[in-house]
Amino acid sequence: TFSNYGQFTVRLIAIADNACVDTIDNVITISPPGQAIANYNRLNCTPNVNFENQSIDAFSYFWDFGDGTTSLQPNPNHTYSTPGNYIIRFIINQGTACVDSLIDTITVLNPSIPDIIIEQEACSGVLRFRTNFSRFDAITWDFGDGSTSTLPIPSYFYGENKSGNYRIQVTVIDTNGCVAQKDTLYYFSPSATSYIYIPNVFTPNGDGFNDTFKIVGEFPECVESVLIFDRWGNLIFSSNSYLNAWDGSYKNGPAPEGAYVYVVSGKRFKRYGTVTLIR
């Protein structure tokens, strides 16, 4: 047994029965055994895993990927068909009887792709963004107009005159450190006030049809103020609710026929126009 590694001269002396002696010298090399060293990720966010050999003085290689497949390549790439935990084995040979191996466990994940959920506040037009992920380490929203946010549930308004399609993208880093990304095309309209109808004529004659000046449409509740003025600028009617319709009266009596100016206001909008009263 040699005490260390290196080159040594080995001498064989043979003595025959007749006292004849012969000697032979030979130089041998005692090398340290190879060590199986490899680099790979123990936690993988994709099914494609790179295995990198970092062994020294290895002559041949054998990889067992733990899913019934193997490779003789020194630096193989392997694609797992299903997520899970796999026991891998790496064996090297120095071209002699010296071998070394390592055994380890890796995890292959299949990260979920986040859904993008967009909700718009009808009256203000403000958008609220969220995903279906309840837990994550980091999140970044790209609103498609150069603006971003790292809030979990951000609110954003593109602008009064910014109707159009926007590419919304969310990037999530989950609790395993895996990155998942999703994008969607969203059409933005500033607010629901475009679906509010303000009449331009009404006939308060008591026939039960078109008797009041009333705000209607899909979201009339977005209206916060209604003001009616006569042609001289006198305030004829005011209300803080779309439910309070003007019945064509003024100071407990019928207002005269003619054109009146209305100012209808709400969150982020104000409309001006005229309505004609006909009896």
C-alpha positions as CSV (number, residue, x, y, z in Angstrom):
1,T,0.0,0.0,0.0
2,F,1.4,3.4,-1.1
3,S,1.1,6.2,1.4
4,N,0.4,8.8,-1.2
5,Y,0.0,9.4,-5.0
6,G,2.7,9.9,-7.5
7,Q,5.4,8.0,-9.5
8,F,7.3,5.2,-7.9
9,T,10.1,2.8,-9.0
10,V,9.2,-0.7,-8.2
11,R,12.1,-3.3,-8.2
12,L,11.7,-7.0,-8.5
13,I,14.6,-9.2,-7.4
14,A,14.5,-12.8,-8.3
15,I,16.9,-15.4,-6.7
16,A,17.1,-18.8,-8.3
17,D,17.8,-22.0,-6.5
18,N,21.4,-21.9,-7.8
19,A,21.9,-18.5,-6.1
20,C,21.6,-16.6,-9.4
21,V,20.1,-13.2,-8.9
22,D,18.2,-11.0,-11.4
23,T,16.7,-7.6,-11.0
24,I,14.1,-5.5,-12.9
25,D,12.9,-2.0,-12.3
26,N,9.7,-0.5,-13.4
27,V,8.1,3.0,-12.9
28,I,4.4,3.0,-12.0
29,T,2.1,5.9,-11.4
30,I,-0.4,5.9,-8.6
31,S,-3.2,8.4,-9.4
32,P,-5.9,9.7,-7.1
33,P,-9.3,8.1,-7.9
34,G,-11.6,10.2,-10.1
35,Q,-14.4,12.2,-8.4
36,A,-17.8,12.5,-10.0
37,I,-18.6,16.2,-10.0
38,A,-21.5,17.7,-11.8
39,N,-23.4,20.9,-12.0
40,Y,-27.3,21.1,-12.4
41,N,-30.2,22.7,-10.8
42,R,-31.9,20.7,-8.0
43,L,-35.1,22.8,-8.5
44,N,-36.1,23.2,-12.1
45,C,-39.0,25.4,-13.4
46,T,-39.0,23.8,-16.8
47,P,-38.9,20.1,-17.9
48,N,-35.6,20.8,-19.7
49,V,-32.7,20.2,-17.4
50,N,-29.0,20.7,-18.3
51,F,-26.4,18.4,-16.7
52,E,-22.8,19.6,-16.8
53,N,-19.9,17.3,-16.1
54,Q,-17.1,18.9,-14.0
55,S,-15.2,15.8,-13.1
56,I,-11.4,15.6,-13.5
57,D,-9.6,12.7,-15.4
58,A,-12.8,11.0,-16.4
59,F,-12.6,8.7,-19.4
60,S,-16.3,7.7,-19.7
61,Y,-19.6,8.9,-18.4
62,F,-22.9,7.4,-17.5
63,W,-26.0,9.4,-16.5
64,D,-29.2,7.8,-15.1
65,F,-31.9,10.5,-15.1
66,G,-34.2,8.6,-12.8
67,D,-37.1,8.3,-15.2
68,G,-35.9,5.2,-17.0
69,T,-33.6,7.0,-19.5
70,T,-29.8,7.2,-19.5
71,S,-27.0,9.0,-21.4
72,L,-23.3,8.4,-22.1
73,Q,-22.7,12.1,-23.0
74,P,-20.6,14.2,-20.6
75,N,-23.0,17.2,-20.7
76,P,-26.4,16.0,-21.6
77,N,-29.7,17.9,-21.8
78,H,-32.7,15.9,-20.7
79,T,-36.5,16.7,-21.0
80,Y,-38.7,15.1,-18.4
81,S,-42.2,14.2,-19.6
82,T,-43.9,14.9,-16.2
83,P,-43.1,17.0,-13.2
84,G,-42.0,15.4,-10.0
85,N,-38.9,14.3,-7.9
86,Y,-36.2,12.2,-9.7
87,I,-33.2,10.4,-8.2
88,I,-30.3,10.8,-10.6
89,R,-27.0,8.9,-10.7
90,F,-23.8,10.0,-12.4
91,I,-20.9,7.5,-12.8
92,I,-17.5,8.2,-14.2
93,N,-14.7,5.8,-15.2
94,Q,-11.0,6.7,-15.5
95,G,-10.4,4.1,-18.1
96,T,-9.2,1.6,-15.4
97,A,-11.0,-0.1,-12.7
98,C,-11.4,3.2,-10.8
99,V,-15.0,4.5,-10.8
100,D,-16.8,7.1,-8.8
101,S,-20.5,8.1,-8.7
102,L,-22.9,10.6,-7.2
103,I,-26.5,10.2,-6.4
104,D,-28.9,13.1,-5.9
105,T,-32.5,14.1,-6.1
106,I,-33.8,16.9,-8.4
107,T,-37.3,18.4,-8.6
108,V,-39.0,19.2,-11.9
109,L,-41.9,21.7,-11.7
110,N,-44.7,22.7,-14.0
111,P,-45.4,26.3,-13.0
112,S,-49.0,27.6,-13.5
113,I,-49.6,30.4,-16.0
114,P,-51.4,33.3,-14.4
115,D,-54.7,34.5,-15.6
116,I,-55.2,38.3,-16.1
117,I,-58.4,39.6,-14.6
118,I,-59.4,43.2,-15.4
119,E,-62.3,45.0,-13.8
120,Q,-63.4,48.6,-14.7
121,E,-65.1,50.9,-12.3
122,A,-68.0,52.0,-14.5
123,C,-68.3,55.6,-13.5
124,S,-64.6,56.6,-13.2
125,G,-63.2,54.4,-15.9
126,V,-60.4,53.3,-13.5
127,L,-59.2,49.7,-14.2
128,R,-58.2,47.3,-11.5
129,F,-55.8,44.4,-12.4
130,R,-55.4,41.1,-10.6
131,T,-54.4,37.5,-11.2
132,N,-55.7,34.2,-10.0
133,F,-52.4,33.6,-8.0
134,S,-53.0,33.9,-4.2
135,R,-49.3,33.6,-3.3
136,F,-46.1,34.8,-5.1
137,D,-42.8,36.4,-4.3
138,A,-42.9,39.2,-6.8
139,I,-45.2,40.6,-9.6
140,T,-44.8,43.2,-12.4
141,W,-47.6,44.6,-14.5
142,D,-47.0,46.2,-17.9
143,F,-50.0,48.3,-19.0
144,G,-48.9,48.5,-22.6
145,D,-48.4,52.3,-22.7
146,G,-45.0,52.4,-21.1
147,S,-46.3,52.4,-17.5
148,T,-45.7,49.5,-15.1
149,S,-46.6,48.6,-11.5
150,T,-45.3,46.1,-8.9
151,L,-48.4,46.2,-6.8
152,P,-50.4,43.0,-6.5
153,I,-53.7,44.6,-7.4
154,P,-52.9,47.9,-9.1
155,S,-55.4,50.5,-10.3
156,Y,-54.8,52.4,-13.5
157,F,-56.5,54.9,-15.7
158,Y,-55.1,55.5,-19.3
159,G,-56.7,58.9,-19.8
160,E,-59.9,60.6,-21.0
161,N,-58.9,60.5,-24.7
162,K,-56.9,57.2,-24.6
163,S,-59.5,54.7,-26.0
164,G,-57.9,51.8,-27.8
165,N,-56.3,48.4,-27.6
166,Y,-53.5,47.9,-25.0
167,R,-51.3,44.8,-24.6
168,I,-51.4,44.0,-20.9
169,Q,-48.7,41.7,-19.5
170,V,-48.1,40.3,-16.0
171,T,-44.9,38.6,-14.9
172,V,-45.0,36.6,-11.7
173,I,-42.2,35.0,-9.7
174,D,-43.8,32.3,-7.6
175,T,-42.8,31.0,-4.2
176,N,-40.4,28.4,-5.9
177,G,-38.6,31.2,-7.8
178,C,-40.2,30.2,-11.1
179,V,-41.1,32.9,-13.5
180,A,-44.5,32.8,-15.3
181,Q,-45.8,35.3,-17.8
182,K,-49.1,36.1,-19.5
183,D,-50.3,38.8,-21.8
184,T,-53.7,39.8,-23.2
185,L,-55.1,42.4,-25.5
186,Y,-57.6,44.7,-23.8
187,Y,-59.8,47.5,-25.3
188,F,-60.0,50.5,-23.0
189,S,-62.9,52.9,-23.0
190,P,-62.5,55.8,-20.5
191,S,-65.8,55.2,-18.7
192,A,-69.3,54.1,-19.0
193,T,-70.5,57.6,-19.5
194,S,-70.5,57.0,-23.3
195,Y,-73.5,54.7,-22.6
196,I,-75.5,57.5,-20.9
197,Y,-78.3,59.0,-22.9
198,I,-79.5,62.5,-22.3
199,P,-82.7,63.4,-24.1
200,N,-82.9,66.6,-26.2
201,V,-86.7,67.0,-26.0
202,F,-89.5,66.1,-23.6
203,T,-93.2,66.8,-23.4
204,P,-94.6,67.2,-19.8
205,N,-98.2,67.1,-20.8
206,G,-99.4,64.3,-18.4
207,D,-100.0,61.7,-21.1
208,G,-97.6,59.3,-19.4
209,F,-95.1,59.3,-22.2
210,N,-91.9,61.3,-22.2
211,D,-93.2,63.5,-19.4
212,T,-89.9,64.1,-17.7
213,F,-86.3,65.0,-18.5
214,K,-84.5,61.9,-17.2
215,I,-81.0,60.5,-17.6
216,V,-81.1,56.9,-18.9
217,G,-78.7,54.3,-20.3
218,E,-76.6,51.5,-19.1
219,F,-75.0,53.3,-16.1
220,P,-77.1,56.3,-15.2
221,E,-75.9,56.0,-11.7
222,C,-72.6,57.6,-12.8
223,V,-74.4,60.9,-12.9
224,E,-73.7,63.0,-9.7
225,S,-75.2,66.3,-10.6
226,V,-77.9,67.6,-13.0
227,L,-78.4,71.4,-13.5
228,I,-81.0,73.0,-15.8
229,F,-80.8,76.7,-16.8
230,D,-83.0,78.9,-18.8
231,R,-81.8,81.1,-21.6
232,W,-81.0,83.9,-19.2
233,G,-78.8,81.7,-17.0
234,N,-81.3,81.3,-14.2
235,L,-81.1,77.9,-12.4
236,I,-84.4,76.2,-13.0
237,F,-83.7,72.7,-11.6
238,S,-80.9,70.9,-9.8
239,S,-80.4,67.3,-8.5
240,N,-77.6,65.2,-7.1
241,S,-79.2,62.0,-8.3
242,Y,-80.2,60.8,-11.8
243,L,-83.3,59.4,-10.1
244,N,-84.7,62.8,-9.6
245,A,-86.1,63.7,-13.0
246,W,-87.2,67.2,-14.0
247,D,-90.9,67.3,-14.6
248,G,-90.9,70.7,-16.4
249,S,-91.9,72.7,-13.5
250,Y,-90.4,75.9,-12.0
251,K,-91.3,77.5,-8.7
252,N,-94.4,75.2,-8.2
253,G,-95.7,76.0,-11.7
254,P,-95.1,74.9,-15.3
255,A,-92.0,76.2,-16.9
256,P,-92.6,77.8,-20.3
257,E,-91.9,76.0,-23.5
258,G,-88.6,76.5,-25.1
259,A,-84.9,75.5,-25.0
260,Y,-83.1,75.0,-21.7
261,V,-79.4,74.4,-21.1
262,Y,-78.4,71.3,-19.1
263,V,-75.1,70.5,-17.3
264,V,-74.7,66.8,-16.4
265,S,-71.7,65.9,-14.3
266,G,-70.1,62.8,-12.8
267,K,-66.7,61.3,-12.1
268,R,-64.3,62.3,-14.8
269,F,-67.0,63.8,-17.1
270,K,-69.2,66.8,-17.7
271,R,-71.7,67.2,-20.5
272,Y,-73.4,70.3,-21.8
273,G,-76.3,70.6,-24.1
274,T,-79.8,71.8,-24.6
275,V,-83.2,70.2,-24.1
276,T,-86.4,71.5,-25.6
277,L,-89.6,71.5,-23.5
278,I,-92.8,71.1,-25.5
279,R,-96.2,71.0,-24.0
